[in-house]
Amino acid sequence: MALTETIQQQNQHTIERIDTVLQANPDLLDHLDDLEISMEGSRIVLRGHMPTVALKQALVPAIRQAGVLGQVCNCVEIA
């Protein structure tokens, strides 16, 4: 039980770090309400919509700035 709670806390902390970095990005800031960030196993999964391909492509480098080195699955659609 304690191990599960620790993993959940680590996942939540990772998502919070990502959210902080994304909020600091002026290009992405206005579109974060359309983005969902979750952890599935050990990978970060992004879902939602971005208005341009450039903004979609900017997500992963921004997440790397948060110190995330693991797999990022960018399932964001262009709308």
Buried (B, 14 or more C-beta within 10 A) or exposed (E): EEEEEEEEEEBEEBBEBBBEBBEEBEEBEEBBEBBEBEBEEEEBBBBBBBEEEEBBEBBBEBBEBBEBEEEBEBEBEEE
